Amino acid sequence: MEVFLKRLSQHRDKLSQLEKQVMEYILENPERISQSNLKDLSRELFVSTATISRTCKQLGYDGFQDLKYTLSKYMTREREEEMITSPNGLSSHIHRVKREMELTLQQIDEKQIMKAAQYIKESNYVEFFGVGASLPVCVDAARKLTFSGKICNAREDWDELRSVANSMGENDLAILVSYSGETLHILEFSNILKERKVKTIALVGRRNSRLKEEVDLTFHAYITSCYDGELDMSSRFPLAVLLDFIILTYLNKH
């Protein structure tokens, strides 16, 4: 990532003052850029979409989408390189979890949180879909919503989840939780839900995933892979925190 950003900064001399401002924002906010669209970025920087597109071309890309795609690839690669394959002492794990939480909180979009809360309000029924290590996150969230008076559930059995997906309708809400966004069962359920026109929210730990393309609303948590041999010790806390914020917003507003 550092090499990529330095490469961008080398084009500074050939940019106009306005284009330099756009480039500086890109260098300082790569996380934000990777999840922004052109119109939102234009409003945030108080410049035209044409200025942003022109800046991206001056930096050597076909346009904003091309730069965004390249940036996302570098970020994914960086996260894979950060993968911890064996325990390195408690302090390193404390730093890892702290960094995950900080980066997850930094990229929260309050409008998206409010939109998700509105989805819950408008639904007759909420089902949480999560398998493996993501299941406890779903169970905890479903328990909180149940106590709030919302009819919902989180099930462990895959066949039961498939049956539930096939029975849900347009007035229901499905919340899918997957660290990778590539879990085959979750992708299968998302396809069924999409065909049945069920409103869907995904919470994932990776930016580029197939699950993101199958749902109505996506939230990204920053999670670093952590393994002790073959034992997956990756934290799901950032996913749980995002769900807590969605539920708290729902409770406060509705």
C-alpha positions in Angstrom: 0.0 0.0 0.0 2.8 2.4 0.9 4.5 1.9 -2.4 1.2 2.5 -4.2 0.5 5.8 -2.4 4.1 7.0 -3.0 3.6 6.3 -6.7 0.6 8.5 -6.7 2.4 11.3 -4.9 5.1 11.4 -7.6 2.5 12.9 -10.0 2.1 16.0 -7.7 4.1 18.4 -9.9 1.8 18.0 -12.9 -1.4 18.6 -11.1 -3.3 21.8 -10.7 -4.0 23.2 -7.2 -7.5 21.7 -7.2 -6.3 18.4 -8.4 -3.6 18.4 -5.7 -6.3 18.7 -3.1 -8.1 15.7 -4.5 -4.9 13.7 -4.6 -4.0 14.6 -1.0 -7.4 13.4 0.1 -6.8 10.1 -1.7 -3.4 9.7 0.0 -4.8 10.5 3.5 -8.1 8.5 3.2 -7.5 5.3 1.2 -10.1 3.4 3.3 -12.7 6.1 2.6 -11.9 6.2 -1.1 -12.2 2.4 -1.5 -15.9 2.6 -0.4 -17.0 5.9 -1.9 -18.7 6.6 -5.1 -17.9 9.5 -7.4 -20.9 11.7 -6.4 -20.4 11.2 -2.7 -16.7 12.1 -3.0 -17.6 15.1 -5.1 -19.9 16.4 -2.4 -17.4 15.7 0.4 -14.6 17.5 -1.4 -16.7 20.3 -2.8 -15.4 19.7 -6.3 -17.0 18.5 -9.5 -17.0 14.9 -10.5 -15.2 16.0 -13.6 -12.3 17.3 -11.5 -12.0 14.0 -9.6 -12.1 12.0 -12.9 -9.5 14.4 -14.4 -7.2 14.0 -11.3 -7.5 10.2 -11.6 -6.5 10.3 -15.3 -3.5 12.6 -14.4 -2.5 9.9 -11.9 -2.4 7.3 -14.7 -5.8 5.7 -14.4 -8.8 5.6 -16.8 -11.0 7.3 -14.2 -12.2 7.1 -10.6 -13.5 3.5 -10.9 -10.2 2.3 -12.2 -8.2 4.0 -9.4 -10.7 2.7 -6.8 -10.4 -0.8 -8.1 -6.6 -0.7 -8.0 -6.6 0.8 -4.5 -9.0 -2.0 -3.3 -6.7 -4.6 -4.7 -3.7 -3.1 -2.9 -5.7 -2.9 0.4 -6.8 -6.6 0.1 -3.2 -7.6 -0.6 -2.0 -5.6 2.4 -4.5 -7.3 4.7 -3.5 -10.7 3.4 0.2 -9.9 4.1 -0.8 -8.9 7.7 -2.2 -12.3 8.3 -0.8 -13.7 11.6 0.0 -17.4 11.2 1.2 -18.1 14.7 1.0 -16.5 18.2 3.5 -13.6 18.6 2.8 -12.7 22.2 -0.2 -11.0 23.9 0.9 -7.5 23.1 0.8 -8.1 19.3 -2.7 -9.5 19.6 -3.9 -6.6 21.7 -2.5 -4.2 19.0 -4.3 -6.3 16.3 -7.7 -6.1 18.0 -7.3 -2.5 18.8 -6.4 -1.6 15.2 -9.3 -3.7 13.9 -11.8 -1.8 16.1 -10.3 1.6 15.3 -10.4 1.1 11.5 -13.9 -0.4 11.7 -15.2 2.6 13.7 -13.4 5.1 11.3 -15.3 3.8 8.3 -18.8 3.7 9.8 -21.4 5.5 7.6 -24.1 6.8 10.0 -26.6 7.2 7.1 -26.1 3.5 6.3 -26.6 2.5 9.9 -29.9 4.5 10.0 -30.9 2.8 6.7 -30.3 -0.6 8.2 -32.4 0.3 11.3 -35.2 1.4 9.0 -35.1 -2.0 7.3 -35.6 -3.6 10.7 -38.5 -1.3 11.5 -40.2 -2.0 8.2 -39.8 -5.8 8.3 -42.4 -8.3 9.7 -39.7 -10.8 10.6 -35.9 -10.8 10.8 -33.7 -13.9 10.3 -29.9 -13.9 10.9 -27.8 -16.1 8.7 -24.3 -17.0 9.9 -22.3 -20.2 10.0 -19.2 -21.3 11.8 -17.5 -18.6 13.9 -20.0 -16.0 12.7 -23.0 -17.8 14.2 -22.5 -16.6 17.8 -22.5 -13.0 16.5 -25.9 -13.7 14.9 -27.3 -15.5 18.0 -26.3 -12.5 20.2 -27.9 -10.0 17.9 -31.1 -12.1 17.5 -31.4 -12.3 21.3 -31.2 -8.6 21.7 -33.8 -7.9 18.9 -36.1 -10.6 20.4 -36.0 -8.9 23.8 -36.8 -5.6 22.1 -40.0 -7.1 20.8 -39.0 -7.8 17.3 -39.8 -11.3 15.9 -36.5 -12.8 14.8 -34.3 -15.9 14.9 -30.7 -17.2 14.3 -30.4 -20.9 13.5 -27.5 -23.2 13.5 -28.7 -26.0 11.2 -27.8 -25.3 7.5 -30.8 -27.3 6.2 -33.1 -25.3 8.5 -31.6 -22.1 7.3 -32.2 -23.1 3.7 -35.8 -23.9 4.5 -36.3 -20.5 6.2 -34.7 -18.7 3.2 -37.2 -20.4 0.9 -40.1 -19.3 3.1 -39.3 -15.7 3.5 -41.0 -12.9 1.6 -40.8 -9.3 0.5 -41.8 -8.0 3.9 -39.1 -9.8 5.8 -35.4 -9.0 6.4 -32.4 -11.3 6.2 -29.1 -10.2 7.9 -26.1 -12.3 6.6 -22.9 -12.3 8.6 -19.7 -13.7 7.0 -16.1 -12.8 7.6 -15.0 -13.7 4.1 -18.2 -13.0 2.2 -17.3 -16.1 0.2 -18.8 -18.9 2.4 -20.7 -21.2 0.1 -23.7 -21.8 2.3 -24.2 -18.0 2.9 -23.9 -17.4 -0.9 -26.5 -20.1 -1.5 -28.8 -18.5 1.0 -28.3 -15.0 -0.4 -29.2 -16.3 -3.9 -32.4 -17.8 -2.6 -33.3 -14.6 -0.7 -32.6 -12.5 -3.8 -34.9 -14.6 -6.0 -37.6 -14.3 -3.3 -37.1 -10.5 -3.2 -36.3 -10.5 0.5 -34.6 -7.3 1.8 -31.0 -8.2 2.7 -28.1 -6.7 4.8 -24.6 -8.2 4.8 -21.8 -7.7 7.3 -18.5 -8.8 6.0 -14.8 -8.7 7.0 -13.5 -8.2 3.4 -14.2 -5.5 1.0 -14.3 -7.4 -2.2 -16.6 -10.4 -1.9 -19.3 -12.1 -3.9 -21.8 -11.6 -1.1 -21.6 -7.9 -1.5 -23.0 -8.2 -5.0 -26.0 -10.2 -3.8 -27.5 -8.0 -1.1 -29.2 -4.6 -0.7 -26.9 -3.1 1.9 -23.4 -4.0 3.0 -21.3 -3.1 6.0 -17.5 -3.8 6.2 -15.6 -4.6 9.3 -11.8 -4.5 9.4 -10.6 -7.9 10.4 -7.1 -9.3 10.2 -6.8 -13.1 9.7 -5.2 -14.8 12.7 -4.4 -18.5 12.9 -2.6 -20.7 15.4 -1.7 -23.6 13.1 -5.1 -24.5 11.6 -7.1 -23.0 14.4 -8.9 -19.8 13.2 -8.4 -17.2 16.0 -9.6 -14.2 13.8 -11.8 -11.8 15.8 -15.5 -11.3 15.0 -15.8 -8.4 17.5 -15.9 -5.8 14.8 -18.9 -7.6 13.1 -20.7 -7.7 16.5 -20.1 -4.0 17.2 -21.6 -3.1 13.8 -24.7 -5.1 14.6 -24.9 -3.5 18.0 -24.9 0.0 16.4 -27.6 -1.0 14.0 -29.8 -2.5 16.7 -29.2 0.5 19.1 -30.1 2.9 16.3 -33.3 0.9 15.7 -34.2 1.0 19.4 -33.5 4.7 19.7 -35.5 5.7 16.7 -38.3 3.2 16.7 
